Amino acid sequence: MALHIDLAGRTALVTGSTQGIGAAIAAGLARAGARVAVNGRTAANVEKAAVALRSEVPGADVIEIDADVASDEGTARALDLLPTVDILVNNLGIFGPTPALDIPDDEWRRYFEVNVLAGVRLTRAYLPGMMERGWGRVQYIGSDSAVVIPAEMIHYGVSKTALLGVSRGFAKAAAGTGVTVNSVLAGPTHTGGVEDFISELMGDSLPWEEAQREFMRLHRPQSLLQRLIEPEEIANMVTYLASPLASATTGAAVRVDGGYVDAIVP
C-alpha cells in the first residue's frame, strides 16, 4: 500500500524558510495540504518566498510572517500574527567557518541565541496548545555537526549538539499527550549558503562541481553518498515526521545525513 501523507487542516510554521532547506520544507508541507507560514526577517524576503511557494505549489495556503524570531520582539510579533500552530519546524540557523581559538564570546552568544534559544522560545509558546488539543509536531533541524563537531566551526556544532538535548527534553515534557518532538540531523546539504561556505574554504577558482567534490573529499570524507544532499531530501523526512504516519516517533534524532555519521544507531 502506498504511503499517503495528508496534512489538510493543519497549520505549520517553518522558521527561516525564505530559502534553502527551510523553503524546501515549507513546500513539502504545503504539498501535503498544510497551511504553511513562511518566516524571515524582512517583509520583502518573506513576500518573495511566499510568491515562489504559491507558484511551486498551486493552491497553497501561505501565511507571511516577517519577524526575527531570534529576538524577543520578533518572537512576540510571530505569535501575534500566528497564535496557534499544529506543526512547528525550528529551522532557523546560522553557520560560518572561524578558527576555534578565534571565536569571541559575543559570537558564541549569537550562535546560541539564533540556533538554540529561538527554537526554545517558540516551542515554549506553542507546545502547551498542542498538548491541550492532543496533537502536534515539533521538529528541530539539526545537523551531523551536532555529533561530528567540525573543526572549522565548533560554535555551530556545539549549538546543534544543544538542540539534541532540547528536543529530547521537550519530548519528555509532552509525553503521553499525542504530541511528538524530534530532531532531524541533516547532512551536508546543497544550499546557497553552503555554496558560499564551500567557496570560502576551497576558493573561487574551481568550477562548482569540482569544488563540491573536493570539499566532500577533503572536509566530509565520511559521507557515504559522496555528494551534497538536496534540500528536498531533508524536506521529505520532515514532512513524514509531521504526519500522522510518524505517531510513534518522538524524542528521536532522525538522520538524513547521507551516512555521514559513522554509527549504526542514531
C-alpha positions in Angstrom: 0.0 0.0 0.0 1.4 3.4 -1.0 2.0 5.9 1.8 -0.2 8.9 1.7 0.7 12.0 3.8 -2.3 14.2 4.4 -1.8 17.4 6.5 -5.0 19.1 5.4 -6.4 21.2 8.2 -3.0 21.6 9.9 -1.1 24.8 10.3 2.7 24.8 10.1 5.3 27.4 10.9 8.8 26.9 9.4 11.3 29.4 10.7 14.0 30.7 8.4 12.0 29.5 5.4 12.7 32.1 2.7 15.4 30.0 1.1 17.4 26.7 1.3 16.3 23.9 3.5 13.5 25.9 5.1 11.9 26.8 1.8 12.0 23.2 0.7 10.4 22.1 4.0 7.7 24.7 3.5 7.0 23.4 0.0 6.9 19.8 1.2 4.4 20.6 3.9 2.3 22.6 1.5 2.2 19.8 -1.0 0.8 17.6 1.8 -2.0 20.0 2.3 -0.8 22.0 5.3 -1.4 25.7 5.7 2.2 27.0 5.8 3.6 30.1 7.5 6.8 31.3 5.7 9.1 33.2 8.0 12.1 35.5 7.5 13.4 38.8 9.0 12.2 41.1 6.3 8.8 41.6 4.6 10.4 41.8 1.2 12.2 38.4 1.5 9.1 36.7 3.0 6.8 38.1 0.3 9.3 36.9 -2.4 9.4 33.4 -0.8 5.6 33.2 -0.5 5.2 34.1 -4.1 7.7 31.4 -5.1 5.9 28.8 -2.9 2.5 29.6 -4.3 4.0 29.2 -7.8 5.7 25.9 -6.9 2.6 24.5 -5.1 -0.5 25.8 -6.8 -3.4 26.4 -4.4 -1.1 26.5 -1.4 -2.4 28.3 1.6 0.6 30.5 2.6 0.9 32.9 5.6 3.6 35.5 5.6 5.5 36.0 9.0 8.1 38.7 8.7 9.7 38.5 12.2 13.2 37.9 13.5 12.4 35.0 15.8 15.9 35.1 17.2 14.8 38.1 19.3 12.1 38.5 22.0 10.4 41.2 19.9 10.4 39.2 16.8 9.0 36.2 18.6 6.2 38.3 20.1 5.4 39.5 16.6 5.3 36.0 15.2 3.0 34.8 18.0 0.7 37.8 17.4 0.5 37.0 13.7 0.1 33.3 14.2 -1.1 32.5 17.8 -1.6 28.7 17.1 0.2 26.1 15.1 -0.1 22.3 14.8 3.4 21.8 13.3 6.4 23.8 14.4 9.7 23.4 12.4 12.6 25.2 14.1 14.8 25.5 11.0 16.4 28.9 11.6 20.1 28.7 11.9 23.4 30.4 11.1 26.8 28.9 10.3 30.2 30.0 9.1 33.9 29.0 9.5 36.0 30.5 12.2 39.1 29.0 13.8 38.2 27.6 17.2 40.6 29.8 19.2 39.4 33.0 17.4 35.7 32.7 18.3 34.9 35.5 20.7 32.3 35.4 23.5 29.9 37.6 21.5 29.9 35.1 18.6 29.3 32.2 20.9 26.3 34.1 22.4 25.0 34.9 18.9 25.1 31.3 17.8 23.3 30.2 21.0 20.6 32.9 20.6 19.9 32.1 17.0 20.4 28.4 16.8 19.1 27.3 20.2 17.1 29.9 22.0 14.9 30.9 19.0 13.5 27.4 18.9 13.2 27.1 22.7 11.1 30.2 22.9 8.8 29.2 20.1 8.4 25.7 21.5 7.6 27.1 24.9 4.9 29.2 23.3 3.3 26.7 21.0 3.7 23.4 22.8 1.1 23.9 25.5 -1.6 24.4 23.0 -0.6 21.3 21.1 -0.7 19.3 24.3 -4.2 20.7 25.2 -5.5 19.7 21.7 -3.9 16.3 21.9 -2.0 16.6 18.6 1.1 18.4 17.4 4.5 18.1 15.9 7.7 20.0 16.9 10.9 19.5 15.0 14.4 20.9 15.3 16.5 20.9 12.1 19.8 19.8 13.5 23.0 18.7 11.8 25.6 15.9 11.5 27.8 18.6 13.1 25.9 18.0 16.4 27.7 14.6 16.6 30.8 15.2 14.5 31.9 18.6 15.6 33.5 20.4 12.6 37.0 21.7 13.4 36.3 24.8 11.3 33.2 25.9 13.2 32.9 24.4 16.6 30.5 27.0 17.8 28.0 25.9 15.2 28.5 22.2 16.1 28.0 22.9 19.8 24.8 24.8 19.2 23.4 21.9 17.2 24.5 19.4 19.9 22.4 21.5 22.4 19.4 21.1 20.1 19.5 17.3 20.7 19.1 17.8 24.4 16.4 20.5 23.9 14.4 18.2 21.6 14.7 15.2 23.9 13.7 17.3 26.9 10.6 18.8 25.3 9.6 15.4 24.1 9.6 14.3 27.7 7.5 17.3 28.7 5.0 16.3 26.0 4.9 12.6 27.0 1.6 10.9 26.6 -0.2 13.9 25.0 -0.2 12.9 21.3 2.5 15.5 20.6 5.8 14.4 19.2 9.1 16.3 19.4 12.1 15.2 17.2 15.4 16.4 15.8 16.3 15.9 12.2 20.1 15.6 11.6 20.7 17.0 8.2 24.0 16.1 6.5 26.0 18.4 4.1 23.2 20.0 2.0 23.3 21.9 -1.3 22.1 25.4 -0.5 23.2 28.9 -1.5 24.7 29.3 1.9 26.7 26.1 1.6 27.9 27.1 -1.9 29.3 30.3 -0.3 30.8 28.3 2.5 32.5 25.9 0.1 33.8 28.9 -1.9 35.2 30.3 1.3 37.1 27.1 2.0 38.0 26.0 -1.5 38.5 29.3 -3.2 36.6 30.7 -6.2 38.9 29.3 -8.9 37.4 25.9 -9.2 34.1 25.2 -11.1 31.3 24.4 -8.7 31.1 20.6 -9.4 34.8 20.2 -8.9 34.7 22.4 -5.8 31.9 20.4 -4.4 33.7 17.1 -5.0 36.9 18.4 -3.4 35.0 19.7 -0.4 33.4 16.3 0.2 36.8 14.5 -0.3 38.8 16.8 2.0 36.3 18.0 4.6 33.4 15.4 4.6 35.1 12.1 3.6 32.8 10.1 5.9 29.8 10.7 3.6 28.5 7.5 2.1 26.6 9.5 -0.5 29.8 11.3 -1.5 27.7 14.2 -2.7 25.8 17.1 -1.1 22.2 16.3 -0.1 19.4 18.2 -1.9 17.1 20.3 0.3 14.1 18.3 -0.9 15.6 15.2 0.6 15.6 16.8 4.0 12.1 18.1 3.5 10.8 14.6 2.7 11.8 13.4 6.2 10.4 16.5 7.9 7.1 16.1 6.1 6.9 12.4 7.1 7.6 13.2 10.8 5.0 16.0 10.7 2.4 13.4 9.6 0.1 11.0 11.5 2.2 8.2 10.0 5.1 9.1 12.4 2.9 9.0 15.5 5.3 6.6 17.3 8.5 8.5 16.6 9.3 11.0 19.4 12.3 12.1 21.4 14.4 10.9 18.5 17.3 12.2 16.5 16.5 11.1 12.9 19.4 11.2 10.5 19.2 12.4 6.9 22.9 12.7 6.7 23.9 10.5 3.7 25.6 8.2 6.1 28.0 10.9 7.3 27.8 10.0 11.0 29.8 6.8 11.4 27.4 4.9 13.7 24.9 2.1 13.4 22.4 3.8 15.7 21.2 7.4 15.8 
